[in-house]
Amino acid sequence: MKIPDYISPVVAYRVWRWNETGLQSLNGEPWFPGRRLEARCRVAPAARHMAEAANEVPHRKCTCGIYAAKNSEHLRQIGYADDGVCGEVYLWGTVVEHKLGWRAQFAYPKSLGLPLSLLPFTLAELNARLFALIAFGIDIFVLYNRKSMRLWKHGQGYDANGLDCIISLRREHYLRQQEERKPKKGDRVALLGRGIAVIEQIDSKGAVVKFGTRHLLRIPRQKIVFNQHNRRWEYAGQ
């Protein structure tokens, strides 16, 4: 998308969600490639008597508008940047300034920074997931240890050095996660089709789990798996 030539947009910082459906605001509002996001006032009409011009969005006496921060550090301090995509955003139209940021009428991403933890493990998965972001026509970076590495350059494609580095770091990150993600005493395990149990004892061969108030079951260690989608340990055996 081309920002109108007759304006000087404000460059600010936001955090988005990124999943299989694409890019979204933290409240679930979808962002579409090539299309500006326009703010809407969700205040009930009967409550708009406070506004001098109900059609002006954002209005200084309302809370409507597209929010963005003046710096990315503020987003980290309030915990917004921990698990999302943090990047720069263009703001224009009616823009209301506040101490730590702005509320704007129109917005469009300027660049995106992806946490290493959000990147798919394989290159095929990475290509599939990145397609929705590449369509915005912007540069894409990967964030690692509070540093950024260019992954995609608009108009040129993948950065070779960045891609090689990302693949290596992603593999190390994945292996480290697998090592750290081991069931331990006190963890909950979903016995699929039966309910939730708690691990009482565990070793390399098996685990003793407490099911209900009295029942103790021994289940094979290798069949206790972590379901990434459900974010929990599961056991599908009988």
Backbone as CSV, one residue per row, in Angstrom:
resi,resn,N_x,N_y,N_z,CA_x,CA_y,CA_z,C_x,C_y,C_z
1,MET,0.837,-1.195,0.000,0.000,0.000,0.000,0.875,1.249,0.000
2,LYS,0.477,2.276,-0.761,1.216,3.530,-0.825,0.555,4.547,0.108
3,ILE,1.340,5.073,1.049,0.835,6.103,1.942,0.628,7.376,1.129
4,PRO,-0.479,8.110,1.314,-0.725,9.332,0.548,0.458,10.292,0.590
5,ASP,0.787,10.882,-0.578,1.942,11.760,-0.694,1.778,13.070,0.058
6,TYR,0.532,13.469,0.277,0.296,14.802,0.840,0.331,14.821,2.368
7,ILE,0.708,13.711,2.991,0.775,13.685,4.453,2.147,13.192,4.898
8,SER,2.490,13.496,6.124,3.695,12.966,6.754,3.246,12.072,7.893
9,PRO,3.209,10.764,7.684,2.676,9.872,8.713,3.565,9.837,9.949
10,VAL,2.946,9.567,11.075,3.681,9.323,12.315,4.150,7.874,12.287
11,VAL,5.394,7.618,12.666,5.897,6.252,12.776,5.905,5.878,14.255
12,ALA,5.172,4.836,14.594,5.038,4.410,15.984,5.280,2.898,16.070
13,TYR,4.957,2.311,17.222,5.232,0.892,17.462,3.988,0.189,17.974
14,ARG,3.794,-1.032,17.476,2.634,-1.835,17.871,3.060,-3.286,18.085
15,VAL,2.126,-4.047,18.671,2.283,-5.495,18.777,1.060,-6.144,18.139
16,TRP,1.326,-7.164,17.336,0.252,-7.905,16.677,0.312,-9.382,17.089
17,ARG,-0.779,-10.068,16.833,-0.784,-11.523,16.874,-0.541,-12.027,15.457
18,TRP,0.112,-13.178,15.359,0.389,-13.782,14.049,0.097,-15.267,14.136
19,ASN,-0.897,-15.715,13.374,-1.233,-17.135,13.357,-1.611,-17.549,11.936
20,GLU,-2.234,-18.704,11.813,-2.547,-19.233,10.489,-3.507,-18.344,9.712
21,THR,-4.272,-17.510,10.403,-5.236,-16.648,9.722,-4.620,-15.326,9.282
22,GLY,-3.387,-15.043,9.708,-2.730,-13.808,9.310,-2.388,-12.912,10.478
23,LEU,-2.325,-11.619,10.203,-1.934,-10.615,11.193,-3.178,-10.023,11.843
24,GLN,-3.147,-9.912,13.179,-4.288,-9.381,13.924,-3.813,-8.457,15.034
25,SER,-4.672,-7.485,15.374,-4.438,-6.709,16.589,-4.630,-7.627,17.786
26,LEU,-4.185,-7.183,18.952,-4.333,-8.004,20.151,-5.798,-8.224,20.505
27,ASN,-6.687,-7.353,20.011,-8.113,-7.534,20.275,-8.805,-8.365,19.202
28,GLY,-8.013,-8.915,18.257,-8.575,-9.780,17.226,-8.901,-9.087,15.916
29,GLU,-8.700,-7.774,15.817,-8.990,-7.038,14.587,-8.012,-7.453,13.491
30,PRO,-8.498,-7.951,12.338,-7.589,-8.384,11.267,-6.997,-7.202,10.502
31,TRP,-5.738,-7.359,10.076,-5.056,-6.397,9.210,-4.862,-7.073,7.857
32,PHE,-5.178,-6.348,6.779,-5.133,-6.940,5.450,-4.062,-6.262,4.586
33,PRO,-3.304,-7.058,3.815,-2.282,-6.491,2.933,-2.893,-5.518,1.926
34,GLY,-2.199,-4.393,1.726,-2.643,-3.434,0.738,-3.845,-2.611,1.133
35,ARG,-4.300,-2.756,2.368,-5.486,-2.026,2.814,-5.204,-1.357,4.158
36,ARG,-5.440,-0.081,4.233,-5.243,0.624,5.491,-6.276,0.148,6.512
37,LEU,-5.894,0.163,7.781,-6.853,-0.112,8.845,-7.450,1.219,9.271
38,GLU,-8.752,1.283,9.319,-9.431,2.514,9.700,-10.111,2.330,11.049
39,ALA,-9.906,3.290,11.932,-10.475,3.221,13.279,-11.978,3.397,13.230
40,ARG,-12.649,2.709,14.129,-14.097,2.857,14.293,-14.392,3.104,15.757
41,CYS,-15.365,3.943,16.016,-15.755,4.203,17.402,-16.814,3.193,17.815
42,ARG,-16.522,2.472,18.884,-17.459,1.454,19.368,-18.297,1.941,20.548
43,VAL,-18.184,3.223,20.873,-18.998,3.793,21.951,-20.431,3.878,21.478
44,ALA,-21.352,3.471,22.330,-22.768,3.516,21.973,-23.172,4.937,21.601
45,PRO,-23.998,5.115,20.539,-24.402,6.462,20.114,-24.951,7.314,21.243
46,ALA,-25.697,6.699,22.166,-26.297,7.463,23.264,-25.254,8.054,24.191
47,ALA,-24.040,7.467,24.165,-22.986,7.939,25.066,-22.069,8.950,24.399
48,ARG,-22.350,9.314,23.155,-21.463,10.194,22.424,-21.750,11.677,22.656
49,HIS,-22.607,11.983,23.621,-22.904,13.393,23.880,-21.658,14.143,24.331
50,MET,-20.638,13.386,24.788,-19.396,14.008,25.251,-18.573,14.533,24.092
51,ALA,-18.785,14.016,22.897,-17.977,14.407,21.754,-18.572,15.605,21.042
52,GLU,-17.714,16.511,20.652,-18.175,17.674,19.909,-18.501,17.289,18.472
53,ALA,-17.841,16.286,17.967,-18.098,15.813,16.601,-18.054,14.300,16.613
54,ALA,-19.234,13.677,16.620,-19.317,12.225,16.775,-18.655,11.481,15.619
55,ASN,-18.561,12.116,14.467,-17.977,11.453,13.309,-16.459,11.541,13.278
56,GLU,-15.861,12.277,14.173,-14.405,12.412,14.201,-13.800,11.278,15.012
57,VAL,-13.072,10.413,14.341,-12.452,9.263,14.998,-10.952,9.275,14.677
58,PRO,-10.100,9.278,15.701,-10.425,9.308,17.137,-10.733,10.726,17.609
59,HIS,-11.566,10.802,18.637,-11.887,12.102,19.225,-11.134,12.250,20.536
60,ARG,-10.752,13.490,20.838,-9.963,13.737,22.047,-10.720,13.391,23.319
61,LYS,-12.044,13.419,23.289,-12.834,13.140,24.479,-13.346,11.706,24.512
62,CYS,-12.850,10.887,23.600,-13.265,9.480,23.558,-12.021,8.600,23.717
63,THR,-12.190,7.285,23.659,-11.060,6.352,23.768,-10.838,5.591,22.467
64,CYS,-11.554,5.969,21.413,-11.471,5.248,20.151,-10.166,5.564,19.423
65,GLY,-9.867,4.777,18.410,-8.672,5.005,17.620,-7.773,3.782,17.588
66,ILE,-6.799,3.812,16.691,-5.803,2.749,16.578,-4.623,3.136,17.461
67,TYR,-4.332,2.326,18.446,-3.314,2.661,19.444,-1.922,2.244,18.971
68,ALA,-0.935,3.060,19.321,0.460,2.732,19.048,1.334,3.471,20.048
69,ALA,2.489,2.878,20.363,3.391,3.453,21.365,4.481,4.279,20.706
70,LYS,5.090,5.164,21.498,6.169,6.004,20.982,7.499,5.266,20.887
71,ASN,7.630,4.166,21.644,8.847,3.363,21.524,8.540,1.915,21.886
72,SER,9.346,1.012,21.360,9.115,-0.415,21.571,9.416,-0.845,22.995
73,GLU,10.288,-0.120,23.688,10.631,-0.477,25.059,9.405,-0.402,25.960
74,HIS,8.555,0.577,25.712,7.328,0.701,26.502,6.459,-0.543,26.331
75,LEU,6.383,-1.075,25.124,5.588,-2.277,24.876,6.156,-3.476,25.632
76,ARG,7.495,-3.548,25.721,8.105,-4.641,26.476,7.847,-4.488,27.971
77,GLN,7.909,-3.247,28.466,7.717,-3.004,29.898,6.324,-3.409,30.375
78,ILE,5.325,-3.239,29.527,3.960,-3.584,29.932,3.585,-5.012,29.531
79,GLY,4.564,-5.762,28.980,4.352,-7.175,28.702,3.677,-7.491,27.389
80,TYR,3.422,-6.488,26.543,2.729,-6.739,25.285,3.623,-7.429,24.259
81,ALA,4.929,-7.205,24.335,5.829,-7.692,23.294,6.369,-9.085,23.578
82,ASP,5.923,-9.725,24.642,6.513,-11.004,25.036,6.256,-12.125,24.028
83,ASP,5.027,-12.221,23.534,4.674,-13.353,22.686,4.070,-12.937,21.352
84,GLY,4.279,-11.690,20.940,3.672,-11.234,19.710,4.683,-10.702,18.719
85,VAL,4.178,-10.193,17.627,4.980,-9.579,16.583,5.042,-8.087,16.859
86,CYS,6.227,-7.580,17.117,6.405,-6.164,17.428,7.016,-5.474,16.216
87,GLY,6.436,-4.354,15.805,6.964,-3.682,14.629,6.585,-2.222,14.561
88,GLU,7.015,-1.585,13.476,6.701,-0.180,13.250,5.385,-0.075,12.476
89,VAL,4.692,1.033,12.690,3.420,1.242,12.020,3.305,2.703,11.605
90,TYR,2.748,2.938,10.423,2.440,4.287,9.983,1.076,4.686,10.540
91,LEU,0.977,5.899,11.055,-0.288,6.457,11.529,-0.550,7.752,10.777
92,TRP,-1.783,7.967,10.344,-2.121,9.226,9.680,-3.621,9.504,9.822
93,GLY,-4.069,10.557,9.149,-5.435,11.025,9.342,-5.493,11.872,10.597
94,THR,-6.531,11.714,11.388,-6.611,12.361,12.695,-5.761,11.560,13.676
95,VAL,-4.772,12.212,14.275,-3.874,11.533,15.221,-3.871,12.314,16.531
96,VAL,-4.229,11.641,17.613,-4.268,12.257,18.940,-3.048,11.780,19.718
97,GLU,-2.237,12.720,20.180,-1.018,12.365,20.904,-1.275,12.268,22.401
98,HIS,-0.660,11.270,23.020,-0.694,11.092,24.467,0.743,11.015,24.974
99,LYS,0.911,10.862,26.256,2.245,10.872,26.854,3.111,9.743,26.312
100,LEU,2.543,8.540,26.174,3.334,7.375,25.768,3.038,6.886,24.358
101,GLY,2.091,7.519,23.695,1.769,7.041,22.354,0.723,7.879,21.667
102,TRP,0.059,7.257,20.689,-0.944,7.956,19.897,-2.183,7.088,19.707
103,ARG,-3.274,7.772,19.329,-4.476,7.131,18.797,-4.687,7.721,17.408
104,ALA,-4.869,6.861,16.417,-4.919,7.349,15.044,-6.177,6.896,14.314
105,GLN,-6.445,7.607,13.218,-7.582,7.273,12.373,-7.243,6.156,11.392
106,PHE,-6.048,6.229,10.792,-5.625,5.224,9.823,-4.251,4.665,10.208
107,ALA,-4.006,3.415,9.818,-2.710,2.795,10.125,-2.381,1.721,9.105
108,TYR,-1.058,1.484,8.952,-0.585,0.410,8.086,0.811,0.016,8.565
109,PRO,1.138,-1.288,8.568,2.463,-1.711,9.047,3.591,-1.131,8.211
110,LYS,4.678,-0.742,8.863,5.888,-0.263,8.186,6.956,-1.348,8.143
111,SER,7.115,-2.098,9.233,8.024,-3.234,9.294,7.569,-4.128,10.436
112,LEU,7.993,-5.388,10.397,7.577,-6.342,11.425,8.795,-7.077,11.982
113,GLY,8.782,-7.334,13.287,9.835,-8.102,13.935,9.258,-9.348,14.578
114,LEU,9.691,-10.513,14.127,9.135,-11.779,14.601,10.033,-12.384,15.673
115,PRO,9.488,-12.691,16.856,10.290,-13.409,17.857,10.700,-14.772,17.318
116,LEU,11.890,-15.193,17.637,12.385,-16.481,17.156,11.446,-17.614,17.547
117,SER,10.831,-17.497,18.708,9.960,-18.568,19.200,8.715,-18.759,18.347
118,LEU,8.335,-17.754,17.544,7.132,-17.866,16.717,7.404,-18.478,15.349
119,LEU,8.675,-18.623,14.983,8.987,-19.123,13.651,8.795,-20.628,13.565
120,PRO,8.140,-21.114,12.499,8.034,-22.559,12.289,9.414,-23.177,12.149
121,PHE,9.503,-24.477,12.419,10.810,-25.142,12.442,11.366,-25.390,11.042
122,THR,10.518,-25.818,10.114,11.002,-26.145,8.770,10.879,-24.949,7.837
123,LEU,11.715,-24.955,6.796,11.683,-23.869,5.814,10.356,-23.854,5.057
124,ALA,9.792,-25.019,4.796,8.504,-25.084,4.096,7.411,-24.413,4.924
125,GLU,7.396,-24.708,6.223,6.415,-24.073,7.103,6.662,-22.573,7.197
126,LEU,7.933,-22.181,7.243,8.280,-20.770,7.327,7.771,-20.025,6.102
127,ASN,7.989,-20.592,4.919,7.509,-19.976,3.688,5.995,-19.812,3.695
128,ALA,5.301,-20.852,4.125,3.842,-20.812,4.129,3.304,-19.749,5.073
129,ARG,3.887,-19.659,6.266,3.412,-18.700,7.248,3.814,-17.268,6.895
130,LEU,5.005,-17.104,6.294,5.484,-15.766,5.959,4.732,-15.157,4.783
131,PHE,4.089,-15.990,3.983,3.413,-15.498,2.783,2.432,-14.379,3.116
132,ALA,1.680,-14.549,4.204,0.686,-13.538,4.583,1.324,-12.224,4.995
133,LEU,2.548,-12.297,5.549,3.235,-11.080,5.971,3.959,-10.411,4.804
134,ILE,4.538,-11.212,3.915,5.234,-10.674,2.747,4.274,-9.864,1.886
135,ALA,3.009,-10.275,1.874,2.006,-9.594,1.051,1.796,-8.139,1.459
136,PHE,2.223,-7.751,2.671,2.083,-6.363,3.094,3.080,-5.447,2.382
137,GLY,4.083,-6.028,1.717,5.057,-5.224,0.991,5.980,-4.440,1.900
138,ILE,6.463,-5.078,2.962,7.308,-4.408,3.955,8.499,-5.295,4.303
139,ASP,9.476,-4.730,5.005,10.613,-5.507,5.488,10.225,-6.304,6.724
140,ILE,10.814,-7.492,6.854,10.514,-8.371,7.986,11.828,-8.741,8.673
141,PHE,11.840,-8.631,9.980,13.025,-8.936,10.777,12.693,-10.035,11.778
142,VAL,13.727,-10.656,12.309,13.579,-11.619,13.396,14.271,-11.054,14.617
143,LEU,13.598,-11.127,15.763,14.137,-10.607,17.012,14.752,-11.735,17.820
144,TYR,15.990,-11.523,18.246,16.683,-12.540,19.041,17.608,-11.830,20.015
145,ASN,17.410,-12.100,21.317,18.198,-11.440,22.366,18.182,-9.917,22.218
146,ARG,16.990,-9.397,21.892,16.756,-7.957,21.740,17.537,-7.330,20.585
147,LYS,18.007,-8.170,19.681,18.630,-7.688,18.465,17.767,-8.129,17.292
148,SER,17.867,-7.402,16.181,17.058,-7.748,15.018,17.951,-8.116,13.844
149,MET,17.507,-9.121,13.084,18.196,-9.554,11.882,17.192,-9.517,10.739
150,ARG,17.604,-8.944,9.617,16.691,-8.872,8.483,16.473,-10.271,7.908
151,LEU,15.216,-10.627,7.761,14.867,-11.916,7.175,14.340,-11.742,5.756
152,TRP,13.572,-10.669,5.532,12.964,-10.436,4.224,13.083,-8.966,3.866
153,LYS,13.601,-8.689,2.690,13.730,-7.333,2.182,12.698,-7.140,1.088
154,HIS,11.817,-6.157,1.281,10.766,-5.920,0.292,11.376,-5.623,-1.077
155,GLY,10.888,-6.342,-2.074,11.365,-6.145,-3.436,12.583,-6.974,-3.788
156,GLN,13.203,-7.620,-2.802,14.403,-8.412,-3.050,14.273,-9.856,-2.594
157,GLY,13.539,-10.098,-1.545,13.353,-11.465,-1.054,14.118,-11.738,0.220
158,TYR,14.382,-13.030,0.465,15.083,-13.425,1.681,16.496,-12.844,1.716
159,ASP,16.909,-12.432,2.891,18.303,-12.057,3.126,19.060,-13.361,3.388
160,ALA,20.031,-13.693,2.538,20.715,-14.987,2.622,21.386,-15.187,3.973
161,ASN,22.118,-14.182,4.444,22.799,-14.311,5.730,21.797,-14.440,6.870
162,GLY,20.738,-13.641,6.796,19.717,-13.702,7.833,19.009,-15.036,7.858
163,LEU,18.696,-15.573,6.680,18.003,-16.849,6.602,18.856,-17.976,7.160
164,ASP,20.139,-18.014,6.788,21.039,-19.057,7.310,21.132,-18.980,8.832
165,CYS,21.249,-17.758,9.326,21.366,-17.564,10.773,20.085,-17.986,11.478
166,ILE,18.952,-17.644,10.892,17.669,-17.967,11.496,17.457,-19.471,11.568
167,ILE,17.783,-20.168,10.493,17.607,-21.616,10.479,18.454,-22.265,11.559
168,SER,19.691,-21.791,11.708,20.585,-22.334,12.736,20.067,-22.038,14.137
169,LEU,19.681,-20.779,14.369,19.187,-20.394,15.686,17.875,-21.102,16.010
170,ARG,17.016,-21.241,15.003,15.718,-21.896,15.231,15.928,-23.345,15.628
171,ARG,16.889,-24.012,14.993,17.164,-25.408,15.334,17.670,-25.524,16.770
172,GLU,18.599,-24.626,17.144,19.119,-24.639,18.510,18.006,-24.354,19.515
173,HIS,17.157,-23.379,19.180,16.045,-23.017,20.059,15.076,-24.193,20.224
174,TYR,14.801,-24.877,19.124,13.887,-26.015,19.152,14.438,-27.144,20.017
175,LEU,15.718,-27.457,19.821,16.331,-28.533,20.598,16.379,-28.190,22.084
176,ARG,16.641,-26.915,22.388,16.668,-26.478,23.780,15.278,-26.582,24.408
177,GLN,14.266,-26.214,23.636,12.895,-26.335,24.127,12.536,-27.787,24.414
178,GLN,12.945,-28.676,23.500,12.654,-30.091,23.685,13.329,-30.635,24.944
179,GLU,14.549,-30.170,25.204,15.273,-30.623,26.384,14.620,-30.109,27.657
180,GLU,14.193,-28.852,27.626,13.582,-28.248,28.811,12.163,-28.758,29.041
181,ARG,11.517,-29.150,27.959,10.122,-29.556,28.061,10.028,-31.043,28.391
182,LYS,10.281,-31.364,29.645,10.164,-32.736,30.122,9.175,-32.758,31.275
183,PRO,8.308,-33.758,31.299,7.350,-33.829,32.408,8.054,-34.062,33.730
184,LYS,7.519,-33.494,34.780,8.125,-33.639,36.099,7.032,-33.811,37.149
185,LYS,7.457,-34.148,38.344,6.522,-34.370,39.439,5.672,-33.109,39.657
186,GLY,4.350,-33.341,39.782,3.425,-32.233,39.998,2.758,-31.732,38.732
187,ASP,3.298,-32.105,37.552,2.682,-31.688,36.295,1.362,-32.414,36.081
188,ARG,0.468,-31.752,35.383,-0.823,-32.357,35.039,-0.716,-33.037,33.682
189,VAL,-1.364,-34.183,33.561,-1.376,-34.950,32.312,-2.827,-35.267,31.958
190,ALA,-3.202,-34.945,30.722,-4.552,-35.275,30.259,-4.569,-36.734,29.796
191,LEU,-5.315,-37.586,30.502,-5.514,-38.966,30.071,-6.690,-38.919,29.104
192,LEU,-6.400,-38.906,27.823,-7.417,-38.635,26.819,-8.602,-39.593,26.931
193,GLY,-9.781,-38.986,27.018,-10.994,-39.774,27.152,-11.342,-40.140,28.577
194,ARG,-10.478,-39.780,29.542,-10.712,-40.174,30.933,-10.704,-38.988,31.893
195,GLY,-9.781,-38.039,31.701,-9.714,-36.900,32.615,-8.282,-36.438,32.827
196,ILE,-8.093,-35.672,33.889,-6.787,-35.092,34.203,-6.157,-35.810,35.394
197,ALA,-4.875,-36.160,35.245,-4.131,-36.796,36.328,-2.937,-35.911,36.690
198,VAL,-2.341,-36.211,37.861,-1.177,-35.462,38.326,-0.020,-36.437,38.517
199,ILE,1.158,-36.061,38.028,2.333,-36.933,38.140,2.826,-36.964,39.582
200,GLU,2.877,-38.166,40.151,3.364,-38.369,41.512,4.849,-38.743,41.517
201,GLN,5.244,-39.580,40.570,6.641,-40.001,40.434,6.933,-40.165,38.950
202,ILE,8.192,-39.946,38.561,8.545,-40.125,37.155,10.027,-40.423,37.029
203,ASP,10.362,-41.322,36.084,11.758,-41.606,35.748,11.836,-41.790,34.242
204,SER,12.950,-42.283,33.747,13.142,-42.388,32.304,12.249,-43.434,31.650
205,LYS,11.710,-44.357,32.450,10.897,-45.431,31.892,9.396,-45.196,32.010
206,GLY,8.981,-44.579,33.088,7.545,-44.413,33.266,7.202,-43.399,34.334
207,ALA,5.896,-43.179,34.496,5.415,-42.221,35.490,4.247,-42.823,36.245
208,VAL,4.198,-42.506,37.523,3.053,-42.871,38.348,2.199,-41.617,38.487
209,VAL,0.945,-41.736,38.047,0.069,-40.560,38.087,-1.126,-40.846,38.981
210,LYS,-1.592,-39.802,39.631,-2.764,-39.904,40.489,-3.967,-39.428,39.713
211,PHE,-4.957,-40.322,39.597,-6.158,-40.023,38.827,-7.355,-40.034,39.768
212,GLY,-8.025,-38.915,39.894,-9.104,-38.817,40.864,-8.526,-38.647,42.251
213,THR,-9.188,-39.215,43.255,-8.721,-39.047,44.630,-7.881,-40.217,45.115
214,ARG,-8.011,-41.365,44.462,-7.313,-42.546,44.976,-6.498,-43.305,43.933
215,HIS,-6.950,-43.326,42.702,-6.364,-44.206,41.702,-4.953,-43.774,41.309
216,LEU,-4.029,-44.726,41.340,-2.668,-44.512,40.878,-2.439,-45.389,39.653
217,LEU,-1.940,-44.778,38.598,-1.679,-45.504,37.364,-0.214,-45.343,36.985
218,ARG,0.372,-46.387,36.412,1.730,-46.272,35.876,1.633,-46.274,34.362
219,ILE,2.204,-45.253,33.733,2.121,-45.129,32.282,3.526,-44.972,31.716
220,PRO,3.752,-45.464,30.488,5.090,-45.380,29.873,5.517,-43.924,29.668
221,ARG,6.764,-43.629,30.002,7.281,-42.275,29.865,7.238,-41.798,28.420
222,GLN,7.590,-42.670,27.463,7.687,-42.244,26.074,6.328,-41.937,25.447
223,LYS,5.248,-42.341,26.120,3.916,-42.068,25.571,3.276,-40.811,26.167
224,ILE,4.015,-40.137,27.039,3.542,-38.840,27.545,4.101,-37.773,26.619
225,VAL,3.238,-37.136,25.865,3.688,-36.172,24.858,3.098,-34.796,25.134
226,PHE,3.828,-33.790,24.694,3.354,-32.421,24.877,2.596,-31.981,23.639
227,ASN,1.330,-31.640,23.802,0.504,-31.158,22.706,0.699,-29.653,22.575
228,GLN,1.394,-29.240,21.522,1.733,-27.829,21.345,0.484,-26.974,21.193
229,HIS,-0.511,-27.505,20.485,-1.743,-26.733,20.251,-2.512,-26.511,21.545
230,ASN,-2.637,-27.559,22.354,-3.381,-27.454,23.617,-2.521,-26.979,24.779
231,ARG,-1.182,-26.921,24.550,-0.251,-26.462,25.577,-0.358,-27.312,26.848
232,ARG,-0.291,-28.643,26.699,-0.399,-29.523,27.866,0.196,-30.892,27.557
233,TRP,0.490,-31.630,28.645,0.935,-33.011,28.510,-0.287,-33.897,28.290
234,GLU,-0.116,-34.892,27.407,-1.227,-35.804,27.123,-0.731,-37.244,27.040
235,TYR,-1.643,-38.160,27.395,-1.358,-39.594,27.293,-2.568,-40.238,26.623
236,ALA,-2.315,-40.843,25.448,-3.433,-41.411,24.671,-3.522,-42.917,24.809
237,GLY,-2.647,-43.527,25.621,-2.664,-44.977,25.789,-3.865,-45.456,26.591
238,GLN,-4.001,-46.762,26.631,-5.112,-47.364,27.376,-4.618,-47.897,28.723
